[in-house]
Amino acid sequence: MNWRHGLFRLWIVGSVLFVIAVAFISYTERPNRPLTDAEVGIGGPAPWTILAMCAGIAFGIPLAVLALGASLVWAFSGFAAKRS
């Protein structure tokens, strides 16, 4: 069994599901009424700032999990018995 390939595939599936969940939550926060000036971005945070924050959450957290998982696999591979 190849643990690295299996864990990487698991990370891909988890990341895709996480990005879909963040997109769904970000999309459902939009009100169904006319927007005020503050909600449009006049006098409030720019829409690109909100998009950048959501993208940072959607892609930053899976990348951090990938880095943590790769470092743990690397660390634990040092404990493997040598094959002769």
C-alpha positions, -999 to +999 in steps of 0.1 A: +000+000+000+014+034-009+005+058+019+017+089+001-005+085-029-035+075-008-031+105+015-026+128-014-058+116-031-076+120+002-062+156+005-074+164-031-110+152-023-110+170+010-097+202-005-123+202-033-151+197-008-137+224+014-135+249-015-171+240-025-183+246+011-165+280+013-180+290-020-215+279-009-213+298+024-199+329+007-226+328-019-255+323+006-245+353+026-258+376-001-292+392+008-322+389-014-331+426-011-317+457-027-282+465-013-274+496+006-244+518-002-223+502+026-231+467+013-222+476-023-188+488-012-193+526-009-179+534+025-173+498+033-148+471+024-142+467-013-158+436-030-124+424-041-112+425-005-140+402+005-133+379-025-096+378-016-104+369+020-127+341+009-101+328-016-074+330+011-096+308+034-106+284+006-071+278-007-049+287+023-062+262+047-059+232+023-024+242+014-015+244+051-030+209+056-009+197+027+023+211+041+015+197+075+007+163+061+038+162+039+060+171+068+045+144+090+049+118+063+085+129+058+091+128+096+075+094+101+093+079+071+125+083+090+113+057+115+107+031+088+129-001+090+156-003+064+149-029+037+178-050+026 
